[in-house]
Amino acid sequence: MKCVVIGADGFIGRHVMAARELFMRQLGASLVSAPTGLDIRDAASVGALIREQAPRYVVHLAAVTFVPDSIVDPVKT
């Protein structure tokens, strides 16, 4: 069983990836990180990733985390 982690290079994502053994032991799932720079707003890119990896689970951790940026550009957020 496979789990794709989107945002694996972020603060929380790094901790999730560090807990790979826990995921394997508890869920029987191997963790695969999404490519750095994946634009989650690009449905074609995300769809290609999901088709390629065929995960059973997706952990979505990609986000705008700096609140002032979300105010300046709410559409991007």
DSSP file (Angstrom, degrees, kcal/mol; ACC not computed):
  #  RESIDUE AA STRUCTURE BP1 BP2  ACC     N-H-->O    O-->H-N    N-H-->O    O-->H-N    TCO  KAPPA ALPHA  PHI   PSI    X-CA   Y-CA   Z-CA
    1    1 A M              0   0    0      0, 0.0    29,-2.7     0, 0.0     2,-0.4   0.000 360.0 360.0 360.0 142.9    0.0    0.0    0.0
    2    2 A K  E     -a   30   0A   0     52,-0.3    54,-2.5    27,-0.3    55,-1.7  -0.907 360.0-164.6-123.5 146.1    1.3    3.5   -0.9
    3    3 A C  E     -ab  31  57A   0     27,-2.9    29,-2.7    -2,-0.4     2,-0.5  -0.993  11.5-151.1-128.6 122.1    0.8    6.9    0.6
    4    4 A V  E     -ab  32  58A   0     53,-2.1    55,-2.8    -2,-0.4     2,-0.6  -0.809   7.9-153.4 -93.3 131.6    1.7   10.1   -1.3
    5    5 A V  E >   -ab  33  59A   0     27,-2.8    29,-2.7    -2,-0.5     3,-0.7  -0.920   4.6-161.6-107.8 113.1    2.7   13.1    0.8
    6    6 A I  E 3  S+ b   0  60A   0     53,-2.7    55,-3.2    -2,-0.6    56,-0.4  -0.842  82.4  24.8 -94.3 125.2    2.1   16.4   -0.9
    7    7 A G  T >  S+     0   0    0     -2,-0.6     3,-1.8    54,-0.2     6,-0.5   0.706  75.1 150.2  92.0  25.1    4.1   19.1    0.9
    8    8 A A  T <   +     0   0    0     -3,-0.7     9,-0.2     1,-0.3    -2,-0.1   0.681  67.2  58.0 -66.6 -17.8    6.7   16.7    2.2
    9    9 A D  T 3  S+     0   0    0      4,-0.1    -1,-0.3    25,-0.1     2,-0.1   0.409  91.6  91.6 -93.9   3.7    9.4   19.3    2.1
   10   10 A G  S <> S-     0   0    0     -3,-1.8     4,-2.3     1,-0.0     5,-0.2  -0.221  96.7 -87.5 -86.1-177.7    7.5   21.7    4.4
   11   11 A F  H  > S+     0   0    0      1,-0.2     4,-1.0     2,-0.2    -1,-0.0   0.950 126.7  31.1 -59.2 -55.3    7.7   21.9    8.2
   12   12 A I  H  > S+     0   0    0      1,-0.2     4,-2.3     2,-0.2     3,-0.4   0.892 116.1  59.9 -72.1 -38.9    5.1   19.2    9.0
   13   13 A G  H  > S+     0   0    0     -6,-0.5     4,-2.7     1,-0.2     5,-0.2   0.867 100.3  55.2 -57.6 -38.7    5.8   17.2    5.9
   14   14 A R  H  X S+     0   0    0     -4,-2.3     4,-1.6     1,-0.2    -1,-0.2   0.884 109.2  48.1 -62.3 -37.2    9.4   16.7    7.0
   15   15 A H  H  X S+     0   0    0     -4,-1.0     4,-0.9    -3,-0.4    -2,-0.2   0.885 110.7  50.6 -71.3 -38.2    8.2   15.2   10.3
   16   16 A V  H >< S+     0   0    0     -4,-2.3     3,-1.0     1,-0.2    -2,-0.2   0.941 110.9  48.6 -62.6 -46.1    5.7   13.0    8.5
   17   17 A M  H >< S+     0   0    0     -4,-2.7     3,-1.2     1,-0.3    -1,-0.2   0.845 106.5  57.3 -64.1 -32.0    8.4   11.7    6.2
   18   18 A A  H 3< S+     0   0    0     -4,-1.6     3,-0.4     1,-0.3    -1,-0.3   0.729 100.8  59.4 -69.1 -20.3   10.7   11.1    9.2
   19   19 A A  T XX  +     0   0    0     -3,-1.0     4,-1.8    -4,-0.9     3,-0.6   0.019  66.6 126.7 -95.9  27.4    7.9    8.8   10.6
   20   20 A R  H <> S+     0   0    0     -3,-1.2     4,-2.4     1,-0.3    -1,-0.2   0.878  70.1  54.2 -51.7 -43.4    8.0    6.5    7.6
   21   21 A E  H 3> S+     0   0    0     -3,-0.4     4,-2.8     1,-0.2    -1,-0.3   0.880 105.6  53.1 -63.5 -37.2    8.5    3.4    9.8
   22   22 A L  H <> S+     0   0    0     -3,-0.6     4,-3.1     2,-0.2     5,-0.4   0.922 109.6  48.4 -62.6 -44.6    5.4    4.3   11.9
   23   23 A F  H  X>S+     0   0    0     -4,-1.8     4,-2.4     1,-0.2     6,-1.5   0.911 113.8  47.4 -60.8 -42.5    3.3    4.5    8.7
   24   24 A M  H  X5S+     0   0    0     -4,-2.4     4,-0.9     4,-0.3    -2,-0.2   0.926 116.8  42.4 -66.0 -44.1    4.7    1.2    7.5
   25   25 A R  H  <5S+     0   0    0     -4,-2.8    -2,-0.2    -5,-0.2    -1,-0.2   0.919 124.0  34.5 -69.9 -44.3    4.1   -0.5   10.9
   26   26 A Q  H  <5S+     0   0    0     -4,-3.1    -3,-0.2    -5,-0.2    -2,-0.2   0.861 137.4  16.2 -82.2 -37.5    0.7    0.9   11.6
   27   27 A L  H  <5S-     0   0    0     -4,-2.4    -3,-0.2    -5,-0.4    -2,-0.2   0.563  90.5-124.6-112.8 -13.0   -0.8    1.1    8.2
   28   28 A G     << +     0   0    0     -4,-0.9     2,-0.4    -5,-0.9    -4,-0.3   0.792  67.4 138.7  68.6  26.5    1.4   -1.1    6.1
   29   29 A A        -     0   0    0     -6,-1.5     2,-0.3    -9,-0.1    -1,-0.3  -0.886  48.6-144.7-111.7 132.9    1.9    2.0    3.8
   30   30 A S  E     -a    2   0A   0    -29,-2.7   -27,-2.9    -2,-0.4     2,-0.4  -0.748  23.7-128.1 -88.6 142.8    5.0    3.1    2.2
   31   31 A L  E     -a    3   0A   0     -2,-0.3     2,-0.4   -29,-0.2   -27,-0.2  -0.759  24.0-176.4 -95.8 136.2    5.4    6.9    2.0
   32   32 A V  E     -a    4   0A   0    -29,-2.7   -27,-2.8    -2,-0.4     2,-0.3  -0.999  19.8-136.8-128.4 127.8    6.3    8.6   -1.3
   33   33 A S  E     -a    5   0A   0     -2,-0.4   -27,-0.2   -29,-0.2     3,-0.1  -0.654  20.4-118.7 -86.5 141.6    6.8   12.4   -1.4
   34   34 A A        -     0   0    0    -29,-2.7   -26,-0.2    -2,-0.3   -27,-0.1  -0.390  48.9 -81.4 -67.5 153.6    5.3   14.4   -4.2
   35   35 A P    >   -     0   0    0      0, 0.0     3,-1.8     0, 0.0    -1,-0.1  -0.300  49.9-104.0 -59.2 139.3    7.9   16.2   -6.4
   36   36 A T  T 3  S+     0   0    0      1,-0.3     3,-0.1    -3,-0.1   -30,-0.0  -0.420 109.3  29.1 -60.0 135.4    9.2   19.4   -4.9
   37   37 A G  T 3  S+     0   0    0      1,-0.3    -1,-0.3    -2,-0.1     2,-0.2   0.462  78.7 156.4  90.8   0.8    7.6   22.3   -6.8
   38   38 A L    <   -     0   0    0     -3,-1.8     2,-0.9     1,-0.1    -1,-0.3  -0.445  40.0-138.0 -60.6 126.3    4.4   20.4   -7.6
   39   39 A D    >   -     0   0    0     -2,-0.2     3,-2.2     1,-0.2     7,-0.3  -0.788  12.2-163.7 -89.9 105.7    1.7   23.1   -8.2
   40   40 A I  T 3  S+     0   0    0     -2,-0.9    -1,-0.2     1,-0.3    -2,-0.1   0.612  86.8  65.8 -69.1  -9.5   -1.3   21.7   -6.5
   41   41 A R  T 3  S+     0   0    0      1,-0.1     2,-1.0    -3,-0.0    -1,-0.3   0.584  82.8  85.8 -82.8 -10.1   -3.5   24.2   -8.4
   42   42 A D    <>  -     0   0    0     -3,-2.2     4,-2.3     1,-0.2     3,-0.3  -0.776  62.0-170.0 -95.2  97.2   -2.5   22.4  -11.6
   43   43 A A  H  > S+     0   0    0     -2,-1.0     4,-2.8     1,-0.2     5,-0.2   0.838  83.7  55.6 -58.2 -36.2   -5.1   19.6  -11.9
   44   44 A A  H  > S+     0   0    0      2,-0.2     4,-2.3     1,-0.2    -1,-0.2   0.915 109.3  46.2 -64.9 -42.4   -3.3   17.9  -14.7
   45   45 A S  H  > S+     0   0    0     -3,-0.3     4,-2.1     2,-0.2    -2,-0.2   0.920 115.2  45.7 -66.2 -43.7    0.0   17.6  -12.7
   46   46 A V  H  X S+     0   0    0     -4,-2.3     4,-2.4    -7,-0.3    -2,-0.2   0.920 113.0  50.8 -65.6 -42.7   -1.7   16.4   -9.6
   47   47 A G  H  X S+     0   0    0     -4,-2.8     4,-2.7    -5,-0.2    -2,-0.2   0.898 109.2  50.9 -60.8 -41.1   -3.7   13.9  -11.7
   48   48 A A  H  X S+     0   0    0     -4,-2.3     4,-2.6     2,-0.2    -1,-0.2   0.908 109.9  50.3 -63.3 -41.8   -0.6   12.6  -13.4
   49   49 A L  H  X S+     0   0    0     -4,-2.1     4,-2.7     2,-0.2     5,-0.3   0.933 112.4  46.5 -60.5 -46.4    1.1   12.1  -10.0
   50   50 A I  H  X S+     0   0    0     -4,-2.4     4,-2.5     1,-0.2    -2,-0.2   0.905 114.0  47.6 -66.4 -41.6   -1.9   10.2   -8.7
   51   51 A R  H  < S+     0   0    0     -4,-2.7    -1,-0.2    -5,-0.2    -2,-0.2   0.914 115.1  46.7 -64.0 -41.2   -2.1    8.0  -11.8
   52   52 A E  H  < S+     0   0    0     -4,-2.6    -2,-0.2    -5,-0.2    -1,-0.2   0.922 123.2  31.5 -67.3 -45.4    1.6    7.3  -11.7
   53   53 A Q  H  < S-     0   0    0     -4,-2.7    -2,-0.2    -5,-0.2    -3,-0.2   0.758  84.0-156.9 -87.0 -26.4    1.8    6.5   -8.0
   54   54 A A     <  -     0   0    0     -4,-2.5   -52,-0.3    -5,-0.3    -3,-0.1   0.928  23.9-171.3  47.2  56.5   -1.6    4.9   -7.6
   55   55 A P        -     0   0    0      0, 0.0   -52,-0.2     0, 0.0    -1,-0.1  -0.389  31.8-150.5 -77.6 154.9   -1.7    5.6   -3.8
   56   56 A R  S    S+     0   0    0    -54,-2.5     2,-0.3     1,-0.2   -53,-0.2   0.763  87.4  31.3 -86.0 -31.2   -4.3    4.3   -1.4
   57   57 A Y  E     -b    3   0A   0    -55,-1.7   -53,-2.1     2,-0.0     2,-0.4  -0.914  64.0-161.9-125.6 151.8   -3.8    7.4    0.8
   58   58 A V  E     -b    4   0A   0     -2,-0.3     2,-0.7   -55,-0.2   -53,-0.2  -0.994   5.1-160.0-130.8 127.8   -2.8   11.0    0.2
   59   59 A V  E     -b    5   0A   0    -55,-2.8   -53,-2.7    -2,-0.4     2,-0.8  -0.937  14.0-158.5-105.2 113.2   -1.6   13.2    3.0
   60   60 A H  E     +b    6   0A   0     -2,-0.7   -53,-0.2   -55,-0.2   -55,-0.1  -0.826  32.8 147.0-101.0 108.9   -2.1   16.8    1.8
   61   61 A L        +     0   0    0    -55,-3.2     2,-0.4    -2,-0.8   -54,-0.2   0.278  30.8 118.3-123.0   7.1    0.2   19.3    3.6
   62   62 A A        +     0   0    0    -56,-0.4     2,-0.3   -52,-0.1   -55,-0.1  -0.631  39.0 132.3 -80.0 131.1    0.9   21.9    0.9
   63   63 A A        -     0   0    0     -2,-0.4     2,-0.6   -56,-0.0    14,-0.1  -0.989  63.1 -97.1-166.8 161.4   -0.4   25.3    1.9
   64   64 A V        +     0   0    0     -2,-0.3    -2,-0.0    13,-0.2     6,-0.0  -0.835  40.3 178.0 -83.8 122.0    0.3   29.0    2.2
   65   65 A T        +     0   0    0     -2,-0.6     2,-0.9     1,-0.1    -1,-0.1   0.557  52.2  87.2-107.9  -9.8    1.3   29.4    5.8
   66   66 A F    >>  -     0   0    0      1,-0.2     4,-1.3     2,-0.0     3,-1.1  -0.819  65.8-154.2 -96.4 107.0    2.1   33.1    6.0
   67   67 A V  H 3> S+     0   0    0     -2,-0.9     4,-1.5     1,-0.3     3,-0.5   0.845  89.8  57.5 -52.9 -45.2   -1.2   34.8    6.8
   68   68 A P  H 3> S+     0   0    0      0, 0.0     4,-2.2     0, 0.0    -1,-0.3   0.874 104.3  54.3 -56.8 -35.1   -0.2   38.2    5.3
   69   69 A D  H <> S+     0   0    0     -3,-1.1     4,-2.4     1,-0.2    -2,-0.2   0.885 105.2  53.4 -63.3 -37.0    0.4   36.5    1.9
   70   70 A S  H  < S+     0   0    0     -4,-1.3    -1,-0.2    -3,-0.5     7,-0.2   0.818 109.5  48.4 -68.4 -29.4   -3.1   35.0    2.1
   71   71 A I  H  < S+     0   0    0     -4,-1.5    -2,-0.2     1,-0.2    -1,-0.2   0.891 113.3  46.6 -74.9 -41.1   -4.5   38.4    2.5
   72   72 A V  H  < S+     0   0    0     -4,-2.2    -2,-0.2     1,-0.3    -3,-0.2   0.881 130.2  21.1 -68.0 -38.8   -2.5   39.9   -0.3
   73   73 A D     X  +     0   0    0     -4,-2.4     4,-1.7    -5,-0.2    -1,-0.3  -0.614  66.6 162.9-133.2  73.1   -3.3   37.1   -2.7
   74   74 A P  T  4 S+     0   0    0      0, 0.0    -1,-0.1     0, 0.0    -2,-0.1   0.799  76.0  59.4 -64.9 -28.1   -6.5   35.2   -1.6
   75   75 A V  T  4 S+     0   0    0      1,-0.2    -2,-0.1     2,-0.2    -5,-0.1   0.927 106.7  46.4 -66.5 -43.7   -7.0   33.6   -5.0
   76   76 A K  T  4        0   0    0      1,-0.3    -1,-0.2    -3,-0.2    -6,-0.1   0.892 360.0 360.0 -62.7 -38.7   -3.6   31.9   -4.8
   77   77 A T     <        0   0    0     -4,-1.7    -1,-0.3    -7,-0.2    -2,-0.2   0.495 360.0 360.0 -66.4 360.0   -4.4   30.8   -1.2
